Amino acid sequence: MARMHHWLGLAALSVSLTGCVAPEKYNALKLDRDRLAEQLGAAQADSAAARSEAEAYKNQLGMVGQGAGSKDAMILNLSSTNADLQKQLEDLNRRYADAINRVGTSSPLPPALTNELSAFAAQNPDLVDFDAGRGIVKFKSDVTFKSGSSDLTPQAKDAIGRFSQILNSAAASGYELMIAGHTDNTRVANPATIQAGHKDNWYLSAHRAISVGQEMQNHRVNQQRLAVTGYADQRPIANNASETGKAQNRRVEVLILPTTVRGGGGAPVASGAASRTQQAQPRPNKDFTPSVPTANTDRRDAYNK
């Protein structure tokens, strides 16, 4: 650009020094001057564009730096959340194992409460089993849920309402409750079941536990007492090689823990799918044919997941 200014100056000087010049020379100088002026303008435009581009790159670099900081903060937050979930998971698994293994050590529940729960199970033999030695009420999934869905049957809702009254009584109101869903080992394959949100048995077991827990809350069981978990087919109580064994493994357990409710307000003690930290949506569903199975029913096609 300095050289262009130099030529323009020389052109003007030559005109001023020579006075009158031939028209041809004047026109040639004028063309040279116009051409140089045009080149100067283009150079100035290129310079401005280069400065603008450099500023844009600078801003982008600044944004990249800020984004890296935000990404680091997000990773740190996710790591902290994952650690908290892992601690909750370990606590749930420990308490579940303690409840399962405590049989024979001592009576986990007061005699009056044990008697009341035993009477409740006796009144609903097709729906409920009560393990007095462990303080566990087991709802049989094939009777608890409607065919093809996780909606509680009217019979199950009535039973859970009565069960909730017992849990809210003076003898039981201080205990924490763990609701654990279980399935058999049949793989979830039905497209309708998967589309409903039950991608596998982990989701399915957690969804069913959630459904029971929500019904208990509808009957004024304090959510701070509840821990909801799903174990899929990882905690069988019978052999999955037989249909009778599979039916026993499909269950929702309510463990009455010999611990008092933790104080204060806020969220429930814990929720999620045990052994896999996934939050399940409360849309349980599992496709099976019979609504009330019997011991003599061939159920090989009953659970078409």
C-alpha positions as CSV (number, residue, x, y, z in Angstrom):
1,M,0.0,0.0,0.0
2,A,2.9,2.4,0.7
3,R,4.2,1.7,-2.8
4,M,0.8,2.6,-4.2
5,H,0.7,5.9,-2.4
6,H,4.2,6.6,-3.7
7,W,3.1,6.1,-7.3
8,L,0.0,8.2,-6.8
9,G,2.2,11.0,-5.4
10,L,4.6,10.8,-8.3
11,A,1.8,11.0,-10.8
12,A,0.4,14.1,-9.2
13,L,3.8,15.7,-9.0
14,S,4.6,15.0,-12.6
15,V,1.4,16.8,-13.6
16,S,2.1,19.7,-11.4
17,L,5.8,20.0,-12.7
18,T,5.1,19.7,-16.4
19,G,2.1,21.9,-16.5
20,C,0.5,21.2,-19.8
21,V,1.0,17.6,-21.0
22,A,-0.1,15.9,-24.0
23,P,-3.6,14.4,-23.7
24,E,-2.4,10.9,-24.3
25,K,0.1,11.1,-21.4
26,Y,-2.5,12.7,-19.1
27,N,-5.0,10.0,-19.9
28,A,-2.4,7.3,-19.3
29,L,-1.4,8.9,-15.9
30,K,-5.1,9.2,-15.0
31,L,-5.7,5.5,-15.8
32,D,-2.6,4.5,-13.8
33,R,-3.8,6.6,-10.9
34,D,-7.3,5.1,-11.0
35,R,-5.9,1.6,-11.2
36,L,-3.7,2.2,-8.2
37,A,-6.5,3.8,-6.3
38,E,-8.7,0.7,-7.0
39,Q,-5.8,-1.6,-5.8
40,L,-5.4,0.5,-2.7
41,G,-9.1,0.2,-1.9
42,A,-9.0,-3.6,-2.4
43,A,-5.9,-3.9,-0.2
44,Q,-7.6,-1.8,2.5
45,A,-10.7,-4.1,2.3
46,D,-8.5,-7.2,2.5
47,S,-6.8,-5.7,5.5
48,A,-10.1,-5.0,7.3
49,A,-11.3,-8.5,6.5
50,A,-8.1,-10.0,7.9
51,R,-8.5,-8.0,11.1
52,S,-12.1,-9.2,11.4
53,E,-11.2,-12.8,10.8
54,A,-8.4,-12.6,13.4
55,E,-10.9,-11.1,15.9
56,A,-13.3,-13.9,15.2
57,Y,-10.6,-16.6,15.7
58,K,-9.7,-14.8,19.0
59,N,-13.3,-15.0,20.1
60,Q,-13.6,-18.6,19.1
61,L,-10.5,-19.5,21.1
62,G,-11.9,-17.7,24.1
63,M,-15.1,-19.7,23.8
64,V,-13.2,-22.9,23.5
65,G,-11.4,-22.0,26.7
66,Q,-14.7,-21.3,28.4
67,G,-16.2,-24.5,27.0
68,A,-13.3,-26.5,28.3
69,G,-13.9,-25.1,31.8
70,S,-17.6,-25.9,31.6
71,K,-16.8,-29.4,30.4
72,D,-14.4,-30.0,33.3
73,A,-17.1,-28.7,35.7
74,M,-19.7,-31.0,34.1
75,I,-17.4,-34.0,34.3
76,L,-16.7,-33.2,38.0
77,N,-20.4,-32.9,38.7
78,L,-21.2,-36.2,37.0
79,S,-18.4,-37.9,38.8
80,S,-19.8,-36.7,42.1
81,T,-23.3,-37.7,41.2
82,N,-22.1,-41.1,40.2
83,A,-20.3,-41.6,43.4
84,D,-23.4,-40.6,45.4
85,L,-25.5,-43.1,43.4
86,Q,-22.9,-45.8,43.9
87,K,-23.0,-45.2,47.7
88,Q,-26.8,-45.5,47.6
89,L,-26.6,-48.7,45.6
90,E,-24.1,-50.2,48.0
91,D,-26.3,-49.2,51.0
92,L,-29.3,-50.8,49.3
93,N,-27.5,-54.0,48.5
94,R,-26.1,-54.2,52.0
95,R,-29.5,-53.7,53.7
96,Y,-31.1,-56.2,51.3
97,A,-28.5,-58.8,52.1
98,D,-28.8,-58.1,55.8
99,A,-32.6,-58.7,55.6
100,I,-32.3,-61.9,53.6
101,N,-29.6,-63.3,55.9
102,R,-31.1,-62.4,59.3
103,V,-33.4,-65.4,59.5
104,G,-32.8,-67.4,62.7
105,T,-30.8,-64.8,64.5
106,S,-33.7,-63.1,66.2
107,S,-37.2,-62.0,65.5
108,P,-36.9,-58.9,63.2
109,L,-40.3,-57.6,64.1
110,P,-42.4,-57.3,67.3
111,P,-44.7,-60.2,67.9
112,A,-47.9,-58.2,67.5
113,L,-46.7,-56.9,64.1
114,T,-45.6,-60.3,63.0
115,N,-49.0,-61.7,64.0
116,E,-50.9,-59.0,62.1
117,L,-48.8,-59.5,58.9
118,S,-49.3,-63.3,59.2
119,A,-53.1,-62.8,59.3
120,F,-52.9,-60.4,56.4
121,A,-51.0,-63.0,54.3
122,A,-53.5,-65.7,55.4
123,Q,-56.4,-63.5,54.1
124,N,-54.7,-63.1,50.7
125,P,-53.0,-66.5,50.0
126,D,-53.1,-66.2,46.2
127,L,-51.5,-62.7,46.3
128,V,-49.2,-62.6,49.3
129,D,-46.5,-64.6,51.1
130,F,-45.1,-63.4,54.4
131,D,-41.7,-64.5,55.6
132,A,-41.9,-63.9,59.3
133,G,-38.3,-64.9,59.9
134,R,-37.0,-62.1,57.7
135,G,-39.9,-59.6,57.9
136,I,-40.6,-59.8,54.2
137,V,-44.0,-59.5,52.5
138,K,-43.9,-60.9,48.9
139,F,-46.5,-59.9,46.3
140,K,-46.8,-62.4,43.5
141,S,-46.3,-60.6,40.3
142,D,-48.7,-62.8,38.2
143,V,-51.6,-61.8,40.5
144,T,-50.5,-58.3,41.5
145,F,-50.4,-56.9,37.9
146,K,-52.8,-56.9,35.1
147,S,-52.2,-59.1,32.1
148,G,-49.9,-57.2,29.6
149,S,-49.2,-54.3,31.9
150,S,-48.0,-53.3,35.3
151,D,-51.2,-51.8,36.4
152,L,-52.2,-53.2,39.8
153,T,-55.2,-55.4,39.8
154,P,-58.2,-54.3,41.9
155,Q,-57.4,-57.2,44.2
156,A,-53.8,-56.0,44.6
157,K,-54.9,-52.4,45.3
158,D,-57.2,-53.6,48.0
159,A,-54.5,-55.7,49.6
160,I,-51.9,-53.0,49.4
161,G,-54.4,-50.6,51.0
162,R,-54.8,-53.0,53.9
163,F,-51.1,-53.6,54.0
164,S,-50.5,-49.9,54.2
165,Q,-52.8,-49.6,57.2
166,I,-50.6,-52.1,59.0
167,L,-47.5,-50.2,58.0
168,N,-48.9,-47.0,59.3
169,S,-49.9,-48.5,62.6
170,A,-48.1,-47.6,65.8
171,A,-46.3,-50.9,65.8
172,A,-44.8,-50.4,62.3
173,S,-44.8,-46.7,61.5
174,G,-41.2,-46.2,62.6
175,Y,-39.6,-48.8,60.3
176,E,-38.0,-48.2,56.9
177,L,-39.3,-50.1,54.0
178,M,-37.4,-51.5,51.0
179,I,-39.5,-52.4,47.9
180,A,-37.5,-54.8,45.7
181,G,-38.8,-56.0,42.3
182,H,-37.7,-59.4,40.8
183,T,-38.2,-61.2,37.5
184,D,-37.6,-64.6,36.2
185,N,-34.8,-65.2,33.6
186,T,-36.9,-64.9,30.5
187,R,-35.5,-62.2,28.3
188,V,-37.6,-59.2,27.4
189,A,-38.3,-59.5,23.7
190,N,-41.9,-58.4,23.0
191,P,-41.7,-55.1,21.0
192,A,-44.7,-53.7,22.8
193,T,-43.1,-54.3,26.2
194,I,-39.9,-52.6,25.1
195,Q,-41.8,-49.7,23.5
196,A,-43.6,-49.3,26.9
197,G,-40.2,-48.5,28.4
198,H,-39.1,-51.9,29.8
199,K,-36.0,-52.5,27.8
200,D,-34.9,-55.4,29.8
201,N,-35.6,-57.2,33.1
202,W,-33.7,-54.5,35.1
203,Y,-36.2,-51.9,34.0
204,L,-39.1,-54.2,34.4
205,S,-38.3,-55.2,38.0
206,A,-37.7,-51.6,39.0
207,H,-41.0,-50.4,37.3
208,R,-43.0,-53.0,39.2
209,A,-41.4,-52.1,42.5
210,I,-42.2,-48.4,41.8
211,S,-45.8,-49.3,41.0
212,V,-46.2,-50.9,44.4
213,G,-44.5,-48.1,46.1
214,Q,-46.7,-45.5,44.5
215,E,-49.8,-47.3,45.6
216,M,-48.5,-47.4,49.2
217,Q,-47.9,-43.7,49.0
218,N,-51.5,-43.3,47.8
219,H,-52.4,-44.9,51.2
220,R,-50.3,-42.4,53.2
221,V,-47.2,-44.4,53.6
222,N,-44.5,-41.7,54.0
223,Q,-42.2,-41.7,51.0
224,Q,-39.3,-41.0,53.3
225,R,-39.6,-44.5,54.6
226,L,-39.3,-46.0,51.1
227,A,-36.3,-47.3,49.1
228,V,-37.2,-48.7,45.7
229,T,-34.9,-51.1,43.8
230,G,-34.9,-53.7,41.1
231,Y,-32.8,-56.8,40.9
232,A,-34.1,-58.3,37.6
233,D,-33.4,-62.0,37.7
234,Q,-30.3,-61.8,39.8
235,R,-31.9,-62.8,43.2
236,P,-34.0,-66.0,42.4
237,I,-35.6,-67.9,45.2
238,A,-36.4,-70.9,43.0
239,N,-35.0,-72.7,40.0
240,N,-35.9,-71.0,36.7
241,A,-35.7,-74.4,34.9
242,S,-39.4,-75.0,35.9
243,E,-42.5,-72.8,35.3
244,T,-43.3,-73.2,39.0
245,G,-39.9,-71.8,39.9
246,K,-40.2,-68.9,37.4
247,A,-43.6,-68.0,38.9
248,Q,-42.0,-67.8,42.4
249,N,-39.2,-65.7,41.1
250,R,-41.6,-63.1,39.6
251,R,-42.3,-61.1,42.8
252,V,-42.2,-57.7,44.5
253,E,-40.9,-57.9,48.0
254,V,-41.5,-55.4,50.7
255,L,-38.8,-55.7,53.3
256,I,-39.6,-54.2,56.7
257,L,-36.2,-53.2,57.9
258,P,-35.3,-53.1,61.6
259,T,-34.1,-49.6,61.3
260,T,-35.9,-46.4,62.2
261,V,-36.9,-43.7,59.6
262,R,-34.2,-41.1,59.0
263,G,-35.3,-37.7,60.1
264,G,-36.1,-34.5,58.3
265,G,-37.9,-33.7,55.1
266,G,-36.7,-34.0,51.5
267,A,-36.5,-36.9,49.0
268,P,-37.1,-40.5,49.7
269,V,-34.2,-42.6,51.2
270,A,-33.3,-43.9,47.7
271,S,-34.7,-45.0,44.4
272,G,-33.4,-46.7,41.3
273,A,-32.5,-50.1,39.9
274,A,-30.0,-52.0,42.1
275,S,-26.9,-53.3,40.5
276,R,-27.5,-50.9,37.7
277,T,-27.9,-47.2,38.5
278,Q,-30.8,-46.3,36.2
279,Q,-33.8,-44.3,37.2
280,A,-36.8,-46.2,36.1
281,Q,-40.0,-44.5,34.9
282,P,-43.2,-45.6,36.6
283,R,-44.7,-47.3,33.6
284,P,-44.4,-51.0,34.6
285,N,-45.5,-53.6,32.0
286,K,-44.9,-57.2,31.3
287,D,-46.7,-59.3,28.8
288,F,-48.1,-62.6,30.0
289,T,-51.3,-64.5,29.3
290,P,-52.9,-65.8,32.5
291,S,-54.1,-63.3,35.1
292,V,-54.4,-65.8,37.9
293,P,-52.0,-68.8,37.5
294,T,-52.6,-72.1,39.1
295,A,-50.1,-74.8,40.1
296,N,-51.3,-77.0,37.2
297,T,-51.1,-74.3,34.5
298,D,-48.5,-74.8,31.8
299,R,-46.9,-71.3,31.6
300,R,-44.1,-71.8,29.0
301,D,-45.8,-69.1,26.8
302,A,-47.2,-67.1,29.7
303,Y,-44.4,-64.5,29.9
304,N,-43.7,-63.5,26.3
305,K,-41.6,-60.5,27.2
